[in-house]
Amino acid sequence: MKTTIGIIVGSLLVLTLVMMPANASDVTYKIRSTVYDNTDPSVGSGDFYWDANGFSSFWFQIKPGLSSEVLYIHNSVNSSEPIKLGDKIEEGDLYYVSKPQTKKTKIGGSDNGVTYIVDGVDLKKYYLMGFFGSQYVAMPKDPSNLSAGCKPYKIAKILTEFDSDKKKQMFSGDEWKLADGWSLVVQQVDAEGNKVCLQLNRNGKEMDSAVLSGDMNLAAPERTYLYKDSDDNPVFYCYVDSIFKGMDTDFVVFKYAYLRGDLISFESGDNYGIFDVEGFVVPAVMNGTNYAGSGSGTVLSTGDDALVMTSNEYVTLDPDEIIDLYGGMYLKTEDTSGSCLKMTLWKTCTITVPDKVVEEKVVVEEETVEEEETVEGREEEIVVIDMAEEDDSGSMYSVIDEVEESSGPLSQDATVVKSSVAAPGFGLVLCILGFLGAMTARRY
């Protein structure tokens, strides 16, 4: 019993470490998919794919019922049978596909209008997509008309995005350091306390300046500051919630701040590990595939905007093989008898853990698991966590949203924690910790 509690407590601490500020160290763990077993009667013949339901690293919360990533195996060798041990996945038959999905932005959700136009750009929604487990925003084809589709070949990380209840108060002269060298300066508030002069910098160099009104009679888009790139794609924006002008001091309160990173561009033929970029629309072979989620956007249709990559070499599914893909993802086969194929998809991830908390975690596990790990060597037992959980809306959450994934070469000696399905929200973590505390108190 003590060992079980120790493993659970230690595992839950791993999930909460990213929320605690301190000096940091990198800890690596792994996520495992559901098992492909061709002897399972539920496994059909022909093609097979993993989506967010079977591999939690593919999941990030776009909105209830929607995800974006699929790893698809086209069984062109023998489509009338399940994939077997020893089969060959021909070059070009292993697909990685990410289809962007639209979601209301935080600022867009604050307004009842069907659009949120600022300087000719509609901020109402954006296109979100995964790229080997990390969340990105895809650029729209027409920033003024989001229904025109997106460019899955131009993506960027979201560096800052305020929740609806988060605010930033700044006094005149204050500099707000955002991320990646960006900062916002409140230069001054006008004499009437109704306007504010802003300056946007990057690495100390002025990129833009503007005068924004906080008049409560204005519509929300008119009180929004936007900085966009040369293609009219939004880079940074924020909303002036209020302006205060006093005798000795003045300040401004901002809401709905958003900042994206530099653009990452894909071109056909670009290489990413075992994959080459094939194109930017869903291929015919995947037409009608109904992947993870319940919304209409989770059916892949030929011609849909998507990032499509295909394998640039053939893959033989021999027993006890590890097949590197890209970004810490790999396929793993088991050593079985006959033609029985048991295969899983894995992802190696790295999180930054506060050093002090790592030491505290070690103490907990040493007390209950009889010193099975050390700080210096970071040798930890492998903990398998099965943590399927859904909220009332049917959405699932994964720790992947909170970590920085490893894009380096696969390390089989890394500290690992494995999860077979999506991790629950942080509320469940607190609930379980409380339950374990009550159990401990009851024993004494």
C-alpha positions in Angstrom: 0.0 0.0 0.0 2.8 2.4 0.9 4.5 1.7 -2.4 1.3 2.4 -4.3 0.7 5.7 -2.6 4.4 6.6 -3.1 4.2 6.0 -6.8 0.9 7.9 -7.2 2.1 10.9 -5.2 5.4 11.0 -7.0 3.7 10.9 -10.4 1.2 13.6 -9.5 4.1 15.8 -8.4 5.6 15.4 -11.8 2.4 16.9 -13.3 2.4 19.9 -10.9 6.1 20.8 -11.1 5.7 23.1 -14.1 3.5 25.4 -12.0 6.2 26.1 -9.3 8.8 28.8 -9.8 12.4 27.9 -8.7 15.8 27.1 -10.1 15.2 24.6 -12.9 16.5 21.3 -14.2 15.3 19.2 -17.1 13.5 16.0 -16.5 12.6 13.7 -19.4 9.6 11.3 -19.5 7.8 9.3 -22.2 4.2 9.0 -23.3 2.8 5.8 -24.8 -0.1 5.2 -27.1 -2.7 2.5 -27.1 -1.4 -0.9 -28.4 -2.0 -2.0 -31.9 -2.6 -5.8 -31.7 -3.5 -7.5 -34.9 -4.9 -10.5 -32.9 -7.6 -8.2 -31.3 -10.9 -8.9 -33.0 -11.7 -5.2 -33.0 -8.7 -4.4 -35.2 -9.9 -4.2 -38.8 -8.0 -5.0 -42.0 -6.2 -2.4 -44.1 -5.1 1.0 -42.9 -4.6 2.0 -39.3 -4.1 5.3 -37.5 -3.4 6.9 -34.1 -5.2 10.1 -33.2 -5.7 12.0 -30.0 -8.0 9.3 -28.5 -5.2 6.7 -28.8 -2.1 8.9 -28.2 -2.4 11.7 -25.7 0.7 13.5 -27.0 -1.4 14.4 -30.1 -4.0 16.1 -27.9 -4.2 19.7 -27.0 -7.4 21.5 -26.2 -8.6 23.3 -29.3 -12.2 23.2 -28.1 -14.5 20.3 -27.1 -14.6 17.7 -29.7 -11.7 18.9 -31.9 -8.1 17.9 -32.3 -5.7 18.1 -35.3 -3.0 15.4 -35.5 -3.0 11.9 -37.0 -0.3 9.3 -37.7 -1.7 7.2 -40.5 -0.4 3.8 -41.8 -1.6 3.0 -45.3 -1.5 -0.8 -45.7 -0.8 -0.9 -49.4 0.9 -4.3 -49.2 -2.2 -6.3 -48.2 -5.2 -4.1 -47.6 -7.5 -7.2 -47.1 -5.7 -8.1 -43.8 -4.5 -6.4 -40.6 -0.9 -5.3 -40.5 1.3 -8.2 -39.4 4.7 -8.7 -37.8 7.3 -8.5 -40.5 5.2 -6.5 -42.9 6.8 -3.6 -44.7 5.4 0.0 -44.7 6.3 1.2 -48.1 8.0 4.5 -48.7 5.3 7.2 -48.7 2.7 5.0 -46.9 3.4 6.4 -43.4 1.6 9.7 -43.0 1.7 12.5 -40.4 -1.2 14.9 -40.9 -2.1 18.0 -38.9 -5.4 19.7 -39.8 -5.8 23.2 -38.3 -9.1 23.9 -36.5 -10.7 27.2 -35.8 -11.4 28.5 -32.3 -12.5 31.8 -30.8 -9.6 33.8 -29.5 -9.8 35.1 -25.9 -10.5 38.6 -27.2 -12.9 37.3 -29.8 -14.9 35.5 -27.1 -15.3 38.8 -25.2 -17.3 40.4 -27.9 -20.8 39.5 -29.2 -20.1 40.5 -32.8 -19.6 38.0 -35.6 -16.2 39.7 -36.3 -13.6 41.6 -34.3 -12.0 43.8 -37.0 -9.0 45.9 -36.0 -7.0 47.7 -38.7 -8.5 45.4 -41.3 -7.7 42.2 -39.4 -10.3 39.9 -37.9 -9.2 38.8 -34.4 -12.4 36.9 -33.7 -10.8 33.5 -34.3 -7.6 31.8 -35.1 -6.5 28.5 -36.6 -4.8 26.1 -34.1 -2.9 23.0 -34.9 -0.4 20.6 -33.4 3.0 19.8 -34.7 4.3 16.6 -33.2 2.6 17.3 -30.0 3.2 21.1 -29.6 0.5 23.7 -30.2 0.9 26.3 -33.0 -1.3 28.9 -34.7 -1.6 28.7 -38.5 -1.8 31.9 -40.5 -5.1 32.7 -42.3 -5.2 33.0 -46.0 -7.1 36.3 -45.7 -6.6 38.0 -42.3 -9.8 40.0 -42.9 -11.9 37.0 -43.8 -11.2 34.0 -41.6 -13.6 31.7 -43.5 -11.3 31.7 -46.5 -9.1 29.1 -44.8 -5.6 29.0 -43.5 -1.9 28.4 -44.5 -0.8 25.2 -42.7 2.7 25.9 -44.2 3.1 29.1 -42.1 2.8 28.5 -38.3 4.0 30.1 -35.1 4.1 29.4 -31.4 1.7 31.4 -29.1 4.1 33.0 -26.6 1.5 34.9 -24.6 -2.2 34.8 -24.3 -4.2 36.2 -21.4 -7.2 34.4 -20.1 -10.4 36.4 -19.9 -9.9 37.2 -16.2 -6.2 38.2 -16.3 -5.2 41.9 -16.3 -2.0 43.9 -16.5 -1.7 47.2 -14.8 1.1 49.6 -16.0 2.1 53.0 -14.8 3.4 55.7 -17.1 7.0 54.9 -18.0 6.6 51.2 -17.2 8.0 48.5 -19.6 6.2 45.2 -19.8 8.6 42.5 -20.8 6.6 40.0 -22.8 8.6 37.1 -24.4 11.3 36.5 -27.1 12.6 40.1 -26.7 9.3 41.8 -27.1 8.2 44.5 -24.6 5.4 47.1 -24.4 6.1 50.6 -22.9 3.4 53.0 -21.6 5.0 56.3 -22.6 2.3 58.6 -21.1 -1.4 59.2 -20.4 -2.9 62.3 -21.9 -4.1 65.2 -19.6 -7.7 64.2 -19.8 -6.9 60.6 -18.8 -8.7 59.3 -21.9 -5.8 58.2 -24.2 -2.5 56.4 -23.8 0.6 56.5 -25.9 2.2 53.0 -26.4 5.5 51.8 -27.8 6.2 48.2 -28.8 9.9 47.2 -28.8 11.9 44.1 -29.7 15.3 43.6 -28.2 15.3 47.3 -27.2 14.5 48.6 -30.7 11.2 50.4 -31.4 9.0 48.4 -33.7 5.8 50.4 -33.5 4.0 53.1 -31.6 0.3 54.1 -31.3 -2.1 56.3 -29.4 -5.1 54.3 -28.0 -8.3 55.6 -26.5 -9.9 54.1 -23.4 -13.2 55.9 -23.9 -15.9 53.6 -22.6 -18.3 54.7 -25.4 -16.1 53.1 -28.0 -16.5 49.5 -29.3 -14.1 46.9 -28.1 -12.1 46.7 -31.4 -11.6 50.5 -31.3 -9.9 50.1 -27.9 -7.6 47.3 -29.1 -4.0 47.9 -30.1 -2.7 45.6 -32.9 0.7 45.1 -34.3 0.8 43.0 -37.5 3.4 41.8 -39.9 3.8 42.7 -43.6 1.2 40.1 -44.6 -1.3 41.5 -42.1 -1.0 38.5 -39.8 -1.4 39.6 -36.1 1.8 39.5 -34.1 0.7 41.3 -30.9 -2.5 42.8 -29.6 -4.0 44.0 -26.3 -7.2 45.7 -25.1 -7.3 48.9 -23.0 -9.7 48.0 -20.2 -9.3 51.3 -18.3 -7.2 54.4 -17.9 -6.7 56.3 -14.6 -5.3 59.8 -14.4 -4.5 61.2 -10.9 -2.8 64.2 -9.5 0.5 62.3 -8.8 0.1 59.1 -10.7 -1.6 57.5 -13.7 -1.9 54.0 -15.0 -3.5 51.8 -17.6 -5.1 48.4 -17.3 -4.8 45.9 -20.2 -6.6 42.7 -21.0 -6.6 40.0 -23.7 -2.9 40.3 -24.5 -1.7 38.0 -27.2 1.8 37.5 -28.7 3.0 35.0 -31.2 6.5 33.9 -32.1 8.3 34.2 -35.4 6.9 32.3 -38.4 8.0 28.8 -39.2 7.5 28.0 -42.9 7.2 24.6 -44.6 7.9 23.9 -48.2 7.3 20.7 -50.2 10.2 18.4 -49.9 11.4 19.7 -46.5 12.8 16.9 -44.3 11.8 16.2 -40.8 13.3 12.9 -39.6 11.7 10.0 -41.4 9.2 12.4 -43.0 9.3 14.7 -46.0 6.7 17.5 -46.5 4.3 16.1 -49.1 1.9 19.0 -49.4 -0.8 21.1 -47.7 -4.1 19.4 -48.4 -5.5 16.1 -47.2 -4.6 13.3 -49.7 -7.3 11.1 -51.3 -6.1 8.0 -49.4 -7.3 9.6 -46.1 -10.6 10.9 -47.4 -13.4 10.2 -44.9 -11.1 9.3 -42.0 -13.0 10.3 -38.8 -10.3 11.0 -36.3 -10.4 12.1 -32.7 -13.3 14.3 -31.6 -17.0 14.7 -32.2 -17.2 17.8 -34.3 -17.7 17.8 -38.1 -14.2 19.2 -38.4 -12.7 15.9 -37.4 -13.5 14.1 -40.7 -10.6 14.4 -43.1 -11.8 15.3 -46.6 -9.6 15.4 -49.7 -8.5 19.0 -50.3 -8.8 20.2 -46.7 -6.1 22.6 -45.5 -3.6 20.5 -43.6 0.1 19.9 -43.2 0.9 16.5 -44.8 4.1 14.6 -44.4 5.0 11.2 -45.8 7.8 8.7 -45.0 10.9 9.0 -47.1 12.0 5.4 -46.6 10.3 2.0 -46.1 9.8 0.6 -42.6 9.9 -3.1 -41.8 8.0 -4.1 -38.7 10.4 -6.6 -37.3 10.1 -7.8 -33.7 11.6 -5.7 -30.9 12.3 -2.7 -33.1 12.4 1.1 -32.3 11.7 3.2 -35.4 12.6 6.9 -34.9 10.1 9.3 -36.5 10.7 12.9 -35.6 10.7 15.2 -32.6 11.1 12.5 -30.0 8.4 10.3 -31.5 9.0 6.7 -32.4 7.3 3.4 -33.1 8.1 0.4 -31.0 7.3 -3.3 -31.8 7.3 -6.2 -29.3 9.1 -9.5 -29.7 6.1 -11.8 -30.3 5.6 -15.2 -31.9 4.3 -15.9 -35.4 2.7 -13.0 -37.2 1.3 -11.4 -34.1 2.1 -7.6 -34.2 2.0 -5.6 -31.0 3.1 -2.0 -31.8 2.9 1.3 -29.9 3.7 5.0 -30.6 5.8 6.8 -28.1 6.9 10.4 -27.5 9.9 11.5 -25.4 9.2 14.8 -23.7 11.2 17.2 -21.5 9.9 19.4 -18.8 11.8 22.0 -16.8 11.5 21.1 -13.1 12.5 23.4 -10.2 15.5 21.9 -8.4 14.1 22.3 -5.0 10.9 20.5 -5.9 12.9 17.7 -7.5 14.6 17.2 -4.1 11.2 17.2 -2.3 9.8 14.7 -4.7 12.8 12.4 -4.1 12.2 12.6 -0.3 8.5 11.5 -0.8 9.5 8.6 -2.9 12.4 7.6 -0.7 10.1 7.4 2.3 7.5 5.2 0.5 9.4 3.3 -2.2 12.5 2.6 -0.2 15.1 4.8 -1.9 14.5 3.7 -5.5 15.9 7.0 -7.0 18.6 9.5 -6.4 18.8 13.2 -7.2 22.3 13.2 -8.7 21.9 10.3 -11.0 18.2 11.0 -11.8 17.6 7.3 -11.9 13.9 6.8 -11.4 11.7 3.8 -11.8 9.3 3.8 -14.7 5.9 4.8 -13.6 2.9 3.9 -15.9 0.0 6.2 -15.3 -3.5 5.5 -16.8 -5.3 8.8 -16.4 -8.3 9.0 -18.7 -10.6 11.8 -17.6 -13.2 13.9 -19.2 -15.0 17.0 -18.1 -18.7 17.7 -18.5 -18.2 18.9 -22.1 -16.3 15.8 -23.1 -13.0 17.6 -23.5 -9.7 16.0 -22.4 -6.6 17.6 -21.2 -3.0 16.6 -21.4 0.2 17.6 -19.6 1.6 18.2 -23.0 -0.1 21.6 -22.9 2.3 22.6 -20.1 5.7 21.2 -21.2 8.4 22.0 -23.7 8.7 18.9 -25.9 12.1 17.5 -26.8 13.1 17.7 -30.4 16.5 16.2 -30.0 17.5 12.6 -30.7 15.8 9.8 -28.8 17.5 8.8 -25.6 16.6 5.4 -24.3 18.4 6.1 -20.9 16.2 9.1 -20.1 14.1 9.4 -16.9 10.6 8.3 -18.0 7.0 8.6 -17.0 4.5 6.9 -19.4 0.9 7.8 -19.9 -1.4 5.7 -22.1 -4.1 8.3 -22.5 -4.8 11.9 -21.9 -4.0 13.4 -18.5 -6.8 15.1 -16.5 -7.1 18.7 -15.5 -5.2 20.1 -12.6 -8.4 20.0 -10.4 -8.3 16.2 -10.5 -4.7 16.3 -9.4 -5.6 18.4 -6.3 -8.6 16.1 -5.6 -6.4 13.0 -5.6 -3.8 14.6 -3.4 -6.5 15.5 -1.0 -7.8 12.0 -1.0 -4.4 10.5 -0.4 -3.9 13.0 2.5 -7.1 11.9 4.1 -6.1 8.2 3.7 -2.8 9.0 5.5 -4.4 10.9 8.3 -6.9 8.1 8.8 -4.2 5.5 9.2 -2.7 7.6 12.1 
